[in-house]
Structure formats: structure tokens, C-alpha cells
Amino acid sequence: MSLQSLALIENWPVPTAAAAVVRADGTVLGTHGPTDHRFPLASVTKPLAAYAALVAYEEGAIELDEPAGPPGSTVRHLLAHTSGLAFDEHRVTAPPGQRRLYSNAGFEQLGDHVAKATEIPFAEYLRQAVLDPLGMTSTSLDGSPAKDGVSTVDDLVRFAAELQAPRLLDPRTVAEAMTVQYPGTKGVLPGYGHQNPNDWGLGLEIRDSKSPHWTGSSSSPRTFGHFGQSGTFLWVDPTAGASCVALADRAFGPWAVEAWPPFTDAVLAEI
């Protein structure tokens, strides 16, 4: 079947866009646009990097609560954006665990930590641990684990199905990743201002009651995922039993703030 709602991407003021919706069993409910086109993911790279780190955890290479990043910080702090590191600088601005300081630097230190523990460069570890097993042959990491992934809708649909019905990880590990870490922590959600609380799991942003937000008004509080500054997003709504991937090639801005929520609401209404 095809979803009429996905055609709404035709109205987005972007050069190229593609989208798809997938169920937990891998059934693709609909696609629109060039789903084999490789787009820069920006921060949608982070859930992929986090998943690789969780594979390293399950393999025994790292522990979630072992030291990593700045003094007093752990792998868990880095994954949950509570290490105290600044947004794009390897500079400590708060004690670990006190504020949700969204940090690219934190994910770069996470990647370094996993690479050191496994003795495999992080991009290669990501490929071996996540991309190859899921058949994500058009996805690569060409730089920072925080933001330098490149992928297609076709590939991310495979990852979105994995998030809903894990095969690479124990379902309990994925349940932990979509559970709020350090509850009650406030902070800024990039592009959407101060949120109290600003809930995150392990590498996954959790919607809960955030307002404003990039998902829809009808998205369940359990919805989790990530968006990127390159005009990209991936959300999973466990209540709806589906995930949506949308990739575009125009930087995030007011157009996305306006276009994304009604798009998500239309998708949820149709499924």
C-alpha cells in the first residue's frame, strides 16, 4: 500500500526529499521520493552511533557506567547528553548529570572511547556492528560520530525496523535506550528552546510532553528518535506501532518547524 500523507513532502521548500513509514516487522507501509538518494544525516547520525556503542556494551567491550569523557562522566552521561561538555567544544560547562547539554563533543568522545576499547576505528566498528548486519550498504560515517553520517531512506527503514524489533541487541538494552536517563533534567532542545524536563534516553530523544517539538501534536509521549540540522528526521511511535524516516537536503530552519508536525500528524492519522 502507499500512504497519501507521504506526498506532503512535495510541498516542502527543499530541492530533494524522500520519506517512508515502516512497521516493526519490516513491512514498509509507504514511500515517497528517491529513497535510494544519499543524504547527509547531520545529527540523525547519533542514534546509529549510539546503537554501535550499545553493541560494544553487549559485547563486553565497555560498560555504561564506566568513566568516559570529562572527569566524573560515564558512557551513560555521554549517550544521554549529561556529561557537562559544551555543544561543539571539548570544554566542560557543567558537572556531569546536572543539565541536559546537547553535545556533539560528547558523541565524539563516545566514539573515541569505543574505538579505544575495541581497538577498531569507530566508523569501521559502526559498519561491522550495525550497518553490515542490517544490510545498510549505502550508509557510511565519514567523520564525526555526532553528525557526519550519510544514508538513504531505504537504509534507515532497516534501522527503524530494528529499533522497533531488535535483532542486533537484547530488547532490554533497547528498552533502556528509550527510557529517560537522569529524569527531571532540564536543558535546551536545539531549534526548540528550553525544555523542562528535556528528556532523553541513550542516544535517543524522547518526546514526552515537550512543547514545541518536531514531531506531531498526535505523537504519543513514548515517541522517540532524532532530527538533524540537514533537514532530516527519524521517529518511532511505539503506540502507533510504526516509524517514519524523512530526509531532505535543506538546512533545518523555520520551514521544518512549520512543515514537520503536520506531516507527522497526517502520517499518524493515515496509519
Order of alpha helices (4+ residues) and beta strands (2+ residues): beta-beta-beta-alpha-alpha-alpha-alpha-beta-beta-alpha-alpha-beta-beta-beta-beta-beta-beta-alpha
